């Protein structure tokens, strides 16, 4: 990745800062079961990872026999997911530590997520991350969710920085696509997320830094945001 210093770094939330796919899958299955649909598998869930929740439910309603509308399913699944989150939030600690390092280095931060504002608020509050991220953008606040770049472009606008000078951090291919289409460089915390974009990896626009071996200081160096000051330890998740 080219070492240009980023004007801001914009993080995806679910799957990037916090481990949430298990809770989302459980909430989706429970919401569908409430309306009599019991054939929603882990493979079905994986098909929508990285896609905004409203867009996901629109596709589900359009392609499956569900006796409910997208808005009903969205409202119920959000409520069920929040119940799971309030009981426990597990952080991806390496990525959270990166955010802490960036904050100490004076780099503006934001969250750009496919979840609702209520979900973002609850997750950040439950995981004690609100102080790191003064700006949050939900896909529900823009015309289209990821892979459309609108949520990233809106985050850059709210931070008052050029989108092309930002770095995004993502865990899913639709999010990587959205970041690249917004003109941003991107850090993918999953090789699977980066796999469709080999050209971006070769050109230095996309850096792969897997969750399992994530080195926050190395990522700082490679995106050009290294600070000599020490960051505080990442906050502990509530259990």
N, C-alpha and C positions, 0 to 999 in steps of 0.2 A: 504494500500500500504506500502511496506517495506520502511524504511526511509533512504536507501542508497543515499548519495549525488549524483545527476546526473552530469555526465561530460559535458552534453549539453542538451538543450531542443529544440525539432524540432516541429514547428507548421505547421499544415495545414493552408491554407489561406481562401478559400471560405467556408463560413458557420461556420468557427471557429474563425478567427480574424475579418472578416467582414461579414455582412449579404448580401448575393449576390444571393440567389436562385431565387428571383423574377426577377432580371435583367437577369440571365441566362435563365430562362424559357421564358421570353419575346424575348430574342435574338434567342433562338432555334426556337420558333414559327415563328418569322419573317423570319429567314433563310429558313426554310422549305416552308413557304408560297411563298417566292420568286421563288422557283422551283415548285410551283403548288401543294404542299402537305399541306393540311389544317386540317388533323386529328391527331394533336399532343396535348395530354391533360396533365393536371397537374399530373395525375397518370403515364403517359408515362415519364414525366420529372423525377418524383420521383424514377423511376426504375434505373436511371443512376446517382443519387446523390452519390458522392464519387468516381466515375469512371473517369479516364482521358478523356479529351475532344476528343482526336483523337480516342481512343478506343470506346467512345460513338457513334461517327459518323460512325465508321466502322460497329457497330452493327445495327444502324438505317438503313444504306444502305443495309445491308444483310437481314433485316427482313421486310422492308417496300418498297413499290413501290415509290421510289424517283428518279426523273430524274436528279441526280447529284451524283458526287463522294464524298467520305468522305473528301478529301482534300479541295474541293470547299466549302462544308458545314462548315468545320472547319474555313477556312479563313473568310467566310462571317459572321458566328456567332461570331467569335472573334471581328471583326470590329464593329458589332452591339452592342455587350456587352460592348466594350470599350466606345462607345458613351454614353451608360447608366451610366457607372462608372464615366466618366468625369463630368457628370451633378451632381452626388451625390454619396457619399459612406457612408454607415452607419456602425459604428464599433460595435462589441460586446465588450463593454467597460471593462467588468470584465476580459476577456481574455487578452485584450491589457494591462490592469493594471498589470496582472500577468507577462507579458513580460517585463514591466518596472521594476518590482520588481526583476526579475531574472537578468536583465541587471545591476542593482545597486549591486546585490550580486556577480557579476562577472561571471555568468554562460553564456557560449557561446550559441548563438541562431541562428537558421536557419529557413527558410520556405521550405517546401517540398510539392509541389502542383501538381494537375493534369492539371492545366492551362498552357498556353504557357508562355515563358519568357516575351513576350510583355505584356500579361495580368498581370502577377505578378508585373512587373515593374510599369505599370500604376496604379494598385490598391494600391501598397505600396506608390507610390509617391503622388497620389491623397489623400490618408488618412494620409499622413505625418508619415509613419512608417519606412521609409528606414533606418533611423539611428539605429533602433533597430535590424535590420536583415542584417548583412553583407554578409550572404550566402543565396542564393536562388537556388532551384533546381526545374526544370520543368519535368513533366513526359515525355515531348518530348525529353529530353536529355538522357533518359535511354531506354533500350529495351522494357520494358512493364510498364504500369501504375498500380496504385493501383487496386486490392488488392495484386499485386506483391510487394515485399518489396524493389525493386531496388531503388526507389526514396528516401527512408529513408536511405538505405545503402550508397547511393551516398552523401547525406547530411552529414552523419557521417564522410565519407572519407574526404570531403572538410573541415570539422571542425577539422580533424586530431584527432578524438576521437574514441574509440571502440563503435560499434553500441550497444552492450549489456549494455553499461554504460549510454545510452541516455534515455530520456523520450520524448515521442511524445504526442502531443495534437491534438485531432481529433473530428470531428462531425458526421462521417458516418461510417457504418459498414465496407465497403471496406478499409477505411483508418485504422481503428482499426486492421483489419486483417493484413494489410501490416506492421504496427508497431510491432505487436506481432510476425509475421513471421521474422522480422528483428532482433528479440531478445530483443526488447526494452520494457520497461514499457510504459504504455499509460494512458493518462487522456482523458476520453470521455465526451464531453460537451453535450451529448444527451444520455438518457437512451436507446433510440431506437438503437443507434449505438453499445451500450454495450450488448444488449440483446442476441445476438448469442454466447456470450463468458462467460457464467457463471463460468466456471472453472478458467478463468483468473481473474475474480473478486474475487473468493474465495481464490486464491493463492496470491493475492496482486499485481499481474502484471497489473491489470486494475482498475482504479479509476473512478467512475462516479461522475461528478460535473456539474450538469445541468446548462445551460446558465441562466435560470431564477433565480437561487439561487446561482450563482457562487460567491465564497468567495476567492479572490486571495491569501490572507495570509494563509487561511486554506489549500489551495492547495500547497502553498509553504512548509508549515510544513509537509504535508503528503508525498511530494516527497523528503523531506530531503534537501530542498534548502533555508530554512528560513534565512533571514538576519536581523540584528538588525537595519540596516540603512533604512531610509525612501525612498521609490521610489517617483519620480516626478509624478504628476497627468497624466493620459493618455492624448494623444493629442486629440484635437477636430476634428471631421469630418467636411469636407467642405459641406455646404448645397447648 
